[in-house]
Amino acid sequence: MILRRLSLTALLLAMTGTVVAGVLPEDRADVLYHLYDGGGVEIDGPSILVRKKIGKSVSVVGNYYVDMVSSASIDVITTASPYTEERKQWSLGMDYLRGNTTMRVNYVSSEESDYDAETVSFSVSQDMFGDLTTLTLGYALGDDLVRRSDDPSFERNLDKQIYSIGLTQVLTKNLISTLNFETITDEGYLNNPYRSVRYTDLGSALGYSFEPELYPNTRTSNALGLRARYYLPYRAAIEGEYRYFIDTWDIEGHTAALTYIHPWGDFTFTGKFRYHTQTGAHFYSDLFSRSEATNFRGRDKELSALQSYTFKLKAAYELLNDDGNDWGFIKKAKVTASVDLLHVDYDNFSDLTALAPIGDEPLYKLDADIFQIFFTFWY
């Protein structure tokens, strides 16, 4: 579930782009297809987004997204059976512009066989100091319902709140930077109802047995991010990012990325390298000493200490520009394709599929490819 939500966030950000206070987004439609393939998991599906202005002060946006999942990941094959499922999501949003202030409201609803989620968000952005500074405040409230596909009576609630503040500053004619701070509070059922932990069991042929994981029912995380983009004299740009993350589960993460953007005729090429490292949660263990050894226990590999490396290549081509020619009501059109190569090293998560004796098990490594292609039409 975590992987799908992270990938979905990235996809939506890629499609919608950055909204600037004081200016309504352009009328546009995006049609996207994405594919994630790695670690025994395959996720693919389409998405359609349409945005339209109403008068000079209002812009509305709608999005429909389908996520088709086929999973035989290491978490699944060591404790359960491979599965397939479909997740559908739709969202509606509106921007309202008044002077230099932009207010945004958005509603997102998603459904799958064992998880329903609803999120309402609101933000307000204000341009100041001759439009060189933009301050944005945001709030989101999520109401999720966790179920089990093999137990109709199992239902657990999960409530989320997100508070954010962002400051964008034009520093020079070539340099712009953004500073963001975000706090997320989670309360309710936070673990996966299917995942298990393992513990030492001398009576087992393997030397260990499994039992359900058990997480704390609250979590608070804070993240501070800084991004700066510098426009080079030959129309290219270079962008640097850093993000610091810490939460009440003792996970501390650092993420850094460097991006180079180069236009060439009707093409725009982008290359990006991203590095992430984090510590493990205080209740995580690859192998517990006994059954119910601690009050809380988890063996989700994403809660382990890890390092990840992502290399991204992206190319965009203008099928139709705004030089006066058009396709009927379509003024501009662009196609964008990208591929991400992801590698993750887990510091304390053993690969049980190797069937090695306890202590000789290799650490798990994940390699995944993420492909996206989408068409954008301005009208």
Summary of the structure (lengths in Angstrom):
residues: 379
radius of gyration: 22.7
end to end distance: 35.9
largest distance: 77.6
contacts: 1165
relative contact order: 0.12
helix: 7%
strand: 65%
